Amino acid sequence: MNGWIKTNVPAQVHEILLREGIIEDPTIWGKTEACLWVAEKDWIYKHSFTCPAPGKKAYLHFKGLDTLVDIYLNGKHLAYHNDMYVPIRLDVTGQLEEENSLILHFHSPFEFIKNLQLPEAWIGKIRPSRLIRKNEQDFTDYLGAKPYFTRIGIHEPIFLEIIDELELLETDISIRLLDGYRQGVIKFTVSGSGFVEGSLLGFSVTAPNRRIITEHSQFIRCASDGVWSQECELTVDNPQLWWPRGYGEQPLYEVTVSAIVNGEVKDTDVRSIGFREAVMVSPFEFIINQKPVKLWGAQSAPLQGITHCWDNEQSNKLLDMLENCNMNAQRIWGGANKYGDGFYEEADRRGILIWQEFFHDYGMYPDTSEYRDLCKKEAEHQVKRLKHHPSILFWCGGNECFMGAEFVLPGEAYIGGEIFLEDYKEVCETLDPDRYYHINSPYGGAYSNDPLQGDTHSYTNTWYVPGADYPIMIAEEIRTSPPSVKSFVRFMGEERAWPAEYKGMITSKDKYPWPDTWTERTSAFGWTKIPPIELFYDSDSLESAVYKFGAAHGYYLRKVLENNRRGKPADNPDGARVCQGHFVCRWNDSWPVIYGSMIDYYGEPYIPYYAVKRAYEPLLLTFDVQNFIYLWIVNDSSEDVEGTLYMKLFNPNTNEYVQEIKKSVRVASGQSNLITNLNEFKQFSRTYILHAYLVDENGEIISRTNDFVDIEKHMRFPEAKLSMEINGDTVKLTTDQFARSIELQGDNEGDEFGWLFEDNYFDLLPGETKQVKILGKHNKGTITAKAYYSPFASKGEFAR
């Protein structure tokens, strides 16, 4: 490679080289290792630009540089920057000419690490890469890159800012509700620089209907150094309340601050806000606008592996899928990148509550004053940047920092704990005192992962965890399975996805529960985190293996989530619900990988996604099969619910319902009620299928469920034939016999990707009608429906 490559920015080095054909796609097996050299080199970005007003006050504003970079303007060194999470704004007044040259010299992080000399106390405890304030996943294979993938370059825009007399430096907005929510108060603290006699600060509030409802202006009072700071309070009478998704609407007000000279606006800052009150009355028990709200969501990963650049379109698609999955919350993991402003604006509009972590992951951190200052600067930037968003529910110091140290170095004193216990706590209490700050995830209790007093990460597959059945909050719930067959074959290839010599058996001689080739595409010991595949039929093909793992993953998540939603055992039905929320891990894949995500690298959901969707339904019917069989109703909707409940036994062998119980029920909002046991059915065959549904006063089914009393491996399922009708964007299905795990697939002239169905991989009983919306990018195509254990498929043509 010789000479310069023309490019637009933001763009990082790997994506530029891939576009130019200099490296191959690193998501292809073996190609990641082939481009390790990229981050082992230094890289230079050069840009020539004109300045329209060379004599005016000016700044170069770099929103995101990754990571170790020297900045030069017109041959002069301006600054060295060493933190990808914070912007750098450089005063270049008097240094600009009509024609200018900007050079960014990015240094290899590996050269930096090579020259480090760690204190003896850190060796074996703190990874050298942690001395760089850069995404930790750039140095590991956890997200799926093998052996790792280290990004470098410009990942956010660069601005030349010319100041015309006045500028706003910082706008701090605090919002509170008074007088029983009949009054909303917005407090502005605004700093700026520059002064012109008679200049004004203007403040305004625009209601959701786009009408200005209050405004105020005041003269700017200049300090001797030209920097000023002023406050203003505006009141909104009877503000519309912002609610989390599923509890009400999300009215957003627009607040504007303007610096004005002689009637001309010189600078402005516009934000969207929402009026809401959030109080945590006990660990993770949140009351929002005096309504108890539980958190049902997912923990995210970086959107993509090849770049840190933010992709708003991809983010919005994931948010669409999050809403379709009945979630009201998202955990922004400490190992992820900094999320773009567009994400939080969308979360505000959609009512998604955000668990926001600072950028730390697993284990100990440096404790030098210089390092702590960098981290504190990051936290201050994040809090100031995001605190006005009603979607931000609370702050968190990072992911598994204390727990990771306890796992790897039990009994050792934690290094760097002051960052979380003191520095971040001080930042949050000073800048955003009305929001909860959580030390770390997990944290609290006798040990970091104690489910009885804090949040917990589900390591119950490899660890015995006392109290894991009814935790206060599950911040991560992970089990491993491959994606759907089409995605799996796409990134593995048919030969590696199912080697010809593999028989599908798991014996004492087998190191892994799957073909050895699968292990190449997993990480973080994913083979130890498998779901209960022993409950499902042995596999003799790729399709049956993918189903076994996916169905087991879905089964595991369903059972855990339904238990958490119930939140208490059957022997204490009148007790309080213990579990305040649950987050599946992970939400999305950054690389093609076999791990625990709900959505794969290509944006395709599979069985676990839809199992979670049904388990997160606000109104949940759930069987609890143990010594007795119980039926519960969990109502996490915003309204009380009443209706007629039908509980039935279905015999799949004779294709008929054999018993029925009918009961009138009422369940208040926020309640989990044990409705009845099924002792009235007496003893019955384990081949029978449990079925229940709730009908409202209009005769509409508002919730339904079915379950087994034996494991799937013992069941024998009929060869169901489905009937399909497609009307507009809706598929309507019925079945002649019990249909287990009906899969809907779409095909638009050979394109099987980009389809999304409102529901999928669901069971259907005779007499039921299932209607499913067709979502996703396609406007036409062929829809196929097939129950997993049946050879019969039903097809229909779709066109919007």
N, C-alpha and C positions, 0 to 999 in steps of 0.2 A: 504494500500500500504506500503510494507516494502522493504528496501534495495535500491540498485542502479538499474537504468534502462540503458541498453546499447543503445547508439544512435549515429548517425552521426550528425555532425553540418555543416552548420547552420540548426537549427531546434528549434522552440520555444516549450514551455512546453505543450500547449494544443495539438499541433499536435502529439507530442510524446505520451501523455496520450491517445489520440484517437487511435493511432496505436496499443497501448498495450491493448486496451479494457477497460481502467480504467474510461474513460468518454464516453458518447454516443455522436454521431454526433451533434454538437451544432446548425447546420442549421435546424434540426428537431424542429418543434414547441414545446416549453416548455423546450427543452434540454439546451438552452443557460443559462437560469436561474439556471438549475441544476448544472452547472459547474462554477458559480460565485466564489465558494470557492477557485478555482485554483489561482487566482490573489490575493486572500486574505492571501495566504501563502507565505513564503520565499522558494526559490528554489536554489539548489546548483548543478552546473555542475563541474565535476572533470575529469581531463585528465592527464594521465601519458605519458611522452615522453622522448626520448633520445635526446641528443645534440651531433652532430657530431664533434663540435669543441668548447668545453666548455670555452677555454681561449680567444676566439676572441670576438670582439665587437659584441653585439647582441641586438636585440629588439624583444619584443612581440607586434604585431600589431593587434589590435582588430578593425575590420572594422565597426561592428555594434552591440551594446549591448543595450538591451531594459529592463530596463533603469537605475534603481538605483542599482548599483552593486559594491561590494568590490572585489578586485582582489588580490589573494594570490599566491605566487610562493615559493614552498618548505617551506611552513609554515610562510613566511614573507609577511606582508601586503605591496602590491606595490602601490595601488591607489584606489580611489573611483571615479566612473564615473556616471554622472547624465544627459546624453544627448544622446538620441537614434539616432540623426541625424548626429553626427560627430564621426569619429574614434578616438581611443586613442592609441598612440604608446609609449611604455614604454622601457626605456633603462634598460636592464638586464645584461649588461656586468659585468662579475665577479660573478654573482649570479647563473649561470647555472652549473649544474653538469652533469655527464654522464646520470643519471636517474633523472627525474624531475617530480614534481607534481604541476599542475596548478588547482586552485580552483576559481570558480566564484560564489559568493554569491549574488543572486538577491533578493532584498528586496521588499516586497509587497508595491505597490504604495498607497494602502489604509491605511496601517499603517503609512506611511509618512504623508498622508493627515490628518489622525486622530490627529496627534500631531502638526499640523500647528496652528499658531495663526496669523490670518490675521489682518493687520491694519484696524482700524475702517472705514477708507475711502474706503477700498476695498470691504467691506461686501455688498453683494447684487449686486456687479458690476463685480467682477472678480471671476471666478470659481476657487476653491482651486486646482483643477487638473492642472491648468495652471502654477502652481509653479514647475511642473515637465516638463522637455522638452521632451515630449512624445506625440505621435499622439493623438489629442483631441478626435478622434472618438472612442478611447478605453474607453471613459467614457460616451458615448451617444448612443441613438438608431437610430441616423440619417441614418446610412447605412443599417439598417434593423435588427440588433441584438436586441433582446428583453430580458431583459431591457437594457443591454449593454454587451460588451465583451471586456475584458481587457487582451491583450496579454503580455507575459513576456518571456524573455530568449534571446538566441543568434540568431540574424537574418541576420548576414553577416559573411563571413569567418574570421578565426583567422590565422595569419601567424607568424612563427618564422623566423626572418630575421637575417642571419649571414653576417656580413660585412667583405669583403675581401679587405682590404686596402683603397678602395674608395667607396663612395656611392653618388648618386644623391638624394638630399633632395626635391627639388622643381623645376619644369620647367614651366615657364610662357611663353606663346606664344601669340604674337600679330600679326595680319595680316592686311595689308592695300594694296589698289590698287592705282597705280599712272599712270600718263601719258595716260589718257583715257583708262585705263585697259590694257595698253600694258606692264605693269610691275607690278609684285606682290612682295611685300617685307614681309619677315617673320623675326620678331624680337624675339630672344630667350633671356630670362633672366634665368640663371641656377644657383642654389645654391647647394652646396654639402659639404661633410666633408671628412677628411682624405687627406693625401698627400704623394706622392712618387716622388722623383726627376725625372723630365722628363715626368711626367704623362700628358696626353692630354685629352682635350674635343673634341669629334668629332661630327660634325653636317652634316646631309645629308637630301636631299629632293628627294623623289621618285615620279615620275609622275604616272598618272592613268594607263599607259601602263606598269607599274612595272619597268621602267628604271630610274636609278639614274641620275638626271639632274643637280644637283649641290651639292657640299660638301665642307667642310672646317674643319680644325682642328687648335687648339691653345693650348699652354701650360697652365696648371692650375697654377694659382698664389695663393699660400696659405697664409692665414692670420695667425696671431700669435696663435689664438685659434683653428686652424685646420678647421675652417669653411670658405668657400669661396663663392663668387658670381661673375659671369661673364656674359657678353653679347656678342651676335653675331647677325649679320644681313645677311640673304641670299636673293638673288634676283632671281626671276623666270620670264623669258621673255615670253610675250604673254601667260599668264596663261589661262587655260580653266576655264570659269566661272561656279560656282555652282548656280543652279536655284531652286526655289521652285517647287514642284510637279505641272505639267501642264504647266510650262513656259519654260522648257528646261531640259537639262541633269544635272546629279549630279556627275561630276568628282571629285574624292577625291585624294588628294596628301597625301603621308605618310612622316612625318618628324621624324627623329631619332636623339636623343642625346645620346652619349656614353662617359663613363669615361674609359680611356684606360691606362694601365700600361704595358710598354714593349711589345706593340702589342696585349695584351690580354684585352678583354673587361671585365671590372669589374662590371659595372652597365649600364643599358640602359633604355631609356624612349621613347616609340614609340606612336605617335598620328596620327590620320587622321584629315586633315583640308580641307577646301574648300575656294576658292577665291570668295568672293561676297561682294557687297556694299549694306548696308541697311540704308536708311535714312527715318526718320519720319518727314514729312514736315508740318503736322498739326495733331491734336490728332488722332492716330491710322491710319493715312494715310501713308502707307509705300511705298517707292519707292525702289525696289531692282534691282540693275544693270540697273538703269534708266528706269525701267518698273514698272508702278503702279501694285501693288499686293494687292488684297483683301483677307481677312482671312475667310475661310469657314471651320468650324471644330466643335469639341466637347470638353466638359470638362470632364476629367477622374475622376474616383474614384479608391481607392486601388484595386489591382487585385483580392484579395481574403480576406475573413474576418477572417479566423482562424489563419493567420500568417502574419507577416511583411516580411517574406523571399521573395526575388524577384524570379519570375518565368519567365525566358526569353522566353520559348516556348509559354506560355500563352500570354505574351506581344506581340510576333510576330503575333499570330493569331488575336489579336485585331487590330494590325496595318494593317494586310491584309484586315480586314473588314473596317477599316477606309479608305483605298485606294479605296475599292469597293464602298464606300459611297460618292465618289467624293470630299473628304475632302483634304485640303492642310495644315491643322493646328490642333494642339491639345493644349488645356490649361491644364497644370499640376497644379491642384487645391491645394490651401494651406492646405486643410484638408486631402490630400493624404499622402502616405509614400514617402520616398526618392526613386526615380526611379533608377534602375540599369544602369550601364554603357552601357550594351547591347542595352537598349532602345534608347539612344541618338545616338549610332552608326548606328542603323537601321533608325532612323529619318534622319540622314545625307544621308544614301544611298537612301532613298525613297523620299527625298525632302520635308519632313514634317516640317513645321515651328512650333517652340515651344514657347508658352507663359509660362514662368517658374516662379512659385510663391515660396516664402519662406513659412515656415511651420507655418502658423497662420490662424485661422478660427473664424469668428463671435464674435465680441464684444471686450471688453477691455482686456489689458494685464498688468502684473506687471511692475512697472517702477523703480525698484531698480537697482543700478549700477551692482550688481552681475548678475541679470537676463539679463540685456541689454548686458553685456559682453558675456554671453552664446549665445544669439541670434546673436550677431555680429560675433562670432567665427563660427557659423553655416553658415552665409552668406558668409564669407570669404572662407570657405571650398567649398561651392557650386559653387561660382563664379570661383575660381581657378580650380576646377575639371571640369567645363563644358564650360568655355568661348571659348575654341578652336573649339567647334562644330559649323559649319555653320548653323545648324538647330535652334540654340538658337536665337530667334528674339529679345526678351526683357525680363527683369526681373520685378517681381511684388512683393510688400511687403507681400501680403496675401489676404485672401478671406473674404469679408464682415466684416472686423474688425470695420471700422467706421460706415458702414451702419447698422450693427447689433446693435451697441450702440445707434444709432439714433432711430431705431425701438423700442428697449426695454426700453431705458432710454432717451427719448427726452429731450433736453435742458441741460443734464448733461455734465460737462467737461469730455473730453476723457482722460482716464488714460493709459499711455503706448504709447502714440502717437509718442514719440521721437524715438522709435524703427524704425518706418516706415518713419517718416519725416526727421530724422537726420541720424541714424546709418546705415540703409540699403542704404540710398541714398549716404552716404559717401563711403561705401564699394564699391558700383557699380561705382561711379564716379572715385574712385581711381584705382580699379583693372580692370575695363572694361569700360573705358570712352566713347567708340564708340557705346555702346548699350543704348537704352532707359531704364530708370527705372520708373515704374509706382507705385505710392505710395501704392495703394491698389485696389482691384476690388470689388465693383465699387468705383470710385473716380473722382471728378471733378465737378465744377459747383456750383449752389446755395445750393445743398445738395448732399450727397455722390452718390445717385442713379440717378442723373440728366442726362437724355439721350441727352440733348441739348449740353453738353460741355464735358462729359467724357464717360466712359463706363457705361452700365446699366444692371441690372439683372431684368428679366421680372417678376415683381410682379403685372402685370396688372389684374390678376384674382381677387386679393383681395385689390389692391390699385389703386387709380386714379393717373396716372403718366403723367404730361403734356409733350407733345412732343413724346410720346411713338411710334407713327406711323412711324416716320423717325428718329431713334436714330443714333448717330455716331457709336456706337459699342454695340451689345448685347453680353455680356460676358456669360450670362446664359439665356437659354430659356427652361422653364420646365412646363410640364403638366403631370398629373398622369394617368396611365392606367396599367392594369395587363399585364403580358406576354401572349404568345400564350397558347391555351388550354392545350397542352401536358405538357408545363413547369408548368403551374398553377396547374394542377392536381397532378403533380409529387411532388410539395412541400406543397400543401394544402390538398390533398386528395379530392376525389369526394364529400364527404359529406359536408366538410367545404367550398369547392369551390362553391357549389350551394346547400345550405340547402333546405330540402324538403318543408319547410313551406314558403320559400321566393317566392314572386309573381312578382318581377321585377318592382314594382311600386315605385315611389318617390312621397310622399305626404308631406304636411306641418308637419306631425307628425314624419316623418323619420329624424333622426339625420344625417344619412349618405346617400350618393347617391348610395349605394351598400349594399350587405348583411353585417351585423355586423361582421361576421367572417373575412371579407376582412380587416376590420380596424385593426385587430390583426397583420396583415402582412404589414401594411404601417407605415410610420413615417413622422415626420416633417409636421404634419397636411396635409398629402397628399390628404385627402378627400376634402380640400378646393382648391386644385390645379387641379381639373378635367378639361378636355377639354370640348368643347360645345356639350355634349351628347344630348342636347335637339334637335339638328338638325337631329338626327338619330332615327330609329324605337325603340320603347320600347322593352325591352328584356323579353323573357319568358323561357329562358334556359341559361345554362352556355355558350354555344357556341355563342348565340346571344348577351349576355352581354359582353363577351370578344370582340366580333367584334364591338359592339357599342362604347365601350371605346377606342379600338385600332384605329378604323376608325376615331373617333372624334379627337383623338390625332394626327393622321396623317394629317387630314384635317386642324387642327389648325396650325401645323408646316408648312404645305405647304403654307397656305395663308400668314403667317407671313414672311416666308423666301422669297417667291416670291415678296412680297412687299418690303422687305429689299434689295433684289437683284435689283429690279427696282430702288429703292433708291430715288425716287422723285414722286410727284403726277402728275396725268395726266394734270392738269392745268398749270404745269411748265415743259413741256417735254424737254426743252432745258437747264434746270438748271443742276447744278452739282449733282452727286449722293452723298447723305448725308451719307448713311450707309457704313462703311468701312469693316464690317465683322460681323460674327454671329457665336456663339458657342451654340450648343444644350447641355442641361444638363438633365440627366447625360449620359455619354457614356456607362458605364458598371455597373453591379451590383456586390457588394462584398458579399452580402447575398441574399437568396431568399426573395424577397420583392415586394410589389406593390408600384411603384414610377414612376419616369420619364425616366428610362434608355432606350437607344436604343437597348442594348444587355442585355439579362437577365443573371441570375446567372449561367446557364448552357451553356452560350455562344451562345444562340439562338437569332437572330434578329426577329423583328415582324413588324407590319404595320408601326409604326413611323420611324423605321430605313429606310425602303424603300421609304417612303414619303420624308424623308430628302435627300436620295440619288438622287431622281429625281429633287428635288428643288435645289440641289447643282451642277447639271450638268453644266459644264463650258459654254455651249451654251444652253440658256434657252429660250423657248417660254412660255409666260405667259399671260393668260387672266386676265384682271382687270374689274370685273363686278360690276358696280355701277350705277349711273344715266345713263351713256352710257357704252357700252362694248368696251374696248380697247384691242388691242393686242400689246404686247411689245416683243422685242428681247433683251436679255442681253448676252453680249459676254465677258466672263471672261476667254476666252482661250488666247493663246499667239499670235494668228494670226487674221487678218481681215477675215471676213466671208461674202460671197455673195451667192445668189441663188434665187430660185423661191419659194415664200411662198404661200401656199394654205390654205384658211380659209373656213370651211364648216359647215353647219348645218345638223345634222343627226336626223331623226325622228325614235325613237326606236319602235314606235307602228306600223309603216308601213315598218320598216327595210330598209330605203333608205335615201340617201342624198337629201336634198330638195333645198339647195342653196349653191353657191360657189363664193368666191372672190379669184382672182389670182393676185399676185403682185411681181415684182422684187425688191429685197432688198439687201443692203450692210450695214454691221455693223462693225465698227472698233473695234479692240481689246480694252478691258477695258470700252466699252461704253454700255449704256442702252438706247435703242431707242424705243420711241412710234411709231409703224409702221402705225397704222390706227385705226379708230373706226369701228364698225360693223353696222353703221346706214344704210348701203346699204341693209341689210337684213330686214329693216323695223321692224314691229312688228311680233312676232312669239310665238308659244306656249312655255311655261316654261318647258314642258316635253322634248323639243328638247335638243340635246347634242352638245356643241361646240367642234370643232375638228380643229386642225391646224398642219401643218408639213412643214418643210423647206427642199427643194431638192437642192443639189449642181449641178455643171455643168456636173457631171458624172451620174446624175439621182439617186444618193443615198440620202436617207432620213437621214439628219444629226441632226435633232431635231424634236420632236413631242410633242403634249400635247392634252388633252381634259379636258373639265370642264362642270359644270352644271350652270344653271341660277336660279335654285330653290334649296331648301335644300333636302338632300337625303330622309328625312322622307316623303316628298311629292311625290317622284318619284315612279314609278312602273317599275320594271326591268324584261325583258324577261328571259325565262329559256334557257339560251344559251347552245349550244352543241359545245364542243371544239374538234378540230382535232389535234392530236399530232404525231410528228415524233421525234425520238431520233437518232442522228447521232454522235457517239463518245461521247464527253462531252457537246453536245449542244441539247437543247430541242427546237423544232420549233412548234409554235402553231398558229392556225387560228380558227375563230369562225363563226358560222352561224348567230348570232345575237349579239347585244351589250352585252359584258360580263363585269360585274362589279366585281372588286377586285378578280382577279384570284389568287388563292393560289396554289403554288407548294409545294408538300411534298414528302419526300423520305422515303423509308423503306428498310432496309437491314436486312432481317431475324429477324424482330421485333425491330430493332434499328432505331428509328425515330429521334434521336439526332445526331448532328455533321454534318448535311447537311447544305450547304450554296449555295444559288442561286444568280447569278449575279443580278437578279431583281426578285421581287415577289410582290404579292398583287397589281397587275397593272390592268388597264382597257384595253380592246381590242375591236375594232370595226370591222365589216365585211369588208373584203378587205385588212385588215392589216395582216402582218405576223410578229410574235414576236419570236425572237431567244434569248435564255437565256443559258448562260454557267452554267454547274453544277460544283460547287466548293465544298470545304469542304473535310472531311477526307475519305469519302466512295468511293470505286472503283467500286461498283456494287449495284444494288438494283432496286426497283420498284418506278417509278416516277408517282405521281398522280397530275392531274390539275383539278381544279374545280372553277367556278365562284361562289361567295358567295350566290347569290340569285337563283342559279340554282340547281336542284337535280341531274344533270347529271355530272358525273366525267369521265375523260379520263385518261387511264393508259398506261404506256410503260415501257419496260425493259432497264436498263442502265448498261453498262459495259465499263470501260475505255480500 
